[in-house]
Amino acid sequence: MKLYKGKRILILEPLTELGKNAYRDHLELGKEIGKVCDYLFLTNDNYYKPLISGIQGEKSLCLVQVLPPVKIAKFIEKNTGLSDVVVFEGREAYNSFSLIASEPVFGL
């Protein structure tokens, strides 16, 4: 994502299979997200606190929101252009992607 000059948006389903290391791993993930992303949309509030802590630890301006798929899809449709990149990670994130994919993309 670092290669892109436009907005960098990540739609993420927090990882549930990490076991006892989940908090620490989400904290580290938040740090990496904070270095790269302009927006992080979470599909649920699992591990919200460590993700936010990691992002804030990087003094990042990344905007973080927990939203349902329909609202995420609407944001992306209204606020992205050709130079922007959107990454969908996880099964729940796919729900937002499927809503967008069913519509024409940028009038093409």
C-alpha positions in Angstrom: 0.0 0.0 0.0 3.0 2.3 0.6 3.5 2.5 -3.2 0.1 4.3 -3.8 -0.1 8.1 -3.8 -3.8 8.5 -3.3 -5.9 7.5 -0.3 -5.0 4.2 1.3 -8.0 2.5 2.8 -8.0 -0.9 4.7 -11.2 -2.8 5.5 -10.3 -5.3 8.1 -12.0 -8.1 10.0 -9.9 -8.4 13.2 -8.1 -11.7 13.4 -9.7 -14.1 15.8 -7.5 -17.1 15.5 -4.4 -15.7 17.2 -5.0 -17.1 20.6 -3.1 -15.8 23.6 -1.0 -13.5 21.4 -4.1 -11.7 19.9 -3.8 -8.5 21.9 0.0 -8.1 21.2 -0.4 -9.0 17.5 -3.3 -6.5 17.0 -1.2 -3.8 18.7 1.7 -4.5 16.3 -0.8 -4.6 13.4 -2.1 -1.2 14.4 1.4 0.2 14.4 1.9 -1.0 10.8 -1.5 0.3 9.7 -0.7 3.6 11.3 2.4 3.9 9.2 0.5 3.3 5.9 -3.2 3.8 6.0 -5.4 6.9 5.8 -8.5 5.0 6.8 -9.2 1.8 8.7 -12.7 0.4 8.7 -13.3 -2.5 11.1 -16.1 -4.9 10.4 -16.5 -5.5 14.2 -15.1 -4.1 17.4 -13.0 -7.2 18.3 -9.5 -6.0 19.3 -10.5 -2.4 18.7 -8.4 -1.1 21.6 -5.1 -2.7 20.7 -5.5 -1.6 17.1 -6.2 2.0 18.1 -3.3 1.9 20.6 -0.9 0.8 17.9 -2.1 3.4 15.4 -1.9 6.2 18.1 1.6 5.0 19.0 2.7 5.9 15.5 1.1 9.4 15.9 -0.9 8.5 12.8 -3.8 10.5 11.4 -5.4 7.3 10.2 -9.2 7.5 10.8 -10.6 4.4 12.4 -14.3 3.4 12.4 -16.3 0.3 13.1 -19.1 0.2 10.5 -21.5 -2.3 8.9 -20.7 -3.3 5.3 -23.3 -1.1 3.8 -21.9 2.1 5.3 -18.3 1.1 4.4 -19.4 0.5 0.8 -21.1 3.9 0.7 -18.1 5.7 2.0 -15.8 4.0 -0.6 -18.2 4.8 -3.4 -18.4 8.4 -2.5 -14.9 9.1 -1.4 -12.5 7.3 -3.6 -11.0 8.0 -7.0 -8.7 6.3 -9.6 -5.5 7.0 -7.6 -6.8 5.5 -4.4 -6.3 2.0 -3.1 -8.7 -0.1 -1.1 -7.7 -3.4 0.5 -10.3 -5.8 1.8 -9.0 -8.3 4.4 -11.1 -11.1 5.9 -14.4 -12.7 5.3 -16.5 -10.0 6.8 -14.7 -7.4 4.7 -15.8 -9.3 1.7 -19.4 -8.2 2.4 -18.4 -4.6 1.8 -16.6 -5.6 -1.4 -19.5 -7.6 -2.7 -21.8 -4.5 -2.3 -19.4 -2.4 -4.3 -18.6 -5.0 -6.9 -22.3 -5.3 -7.8 -22.3 -1.6 -8.9 -20.5 -0.1 -12.0 -17.0 1.1 -11.0 -16.2 4.7 -11.8 -18.7 4.8 -14.6 -16.8 2.2 -16.6 
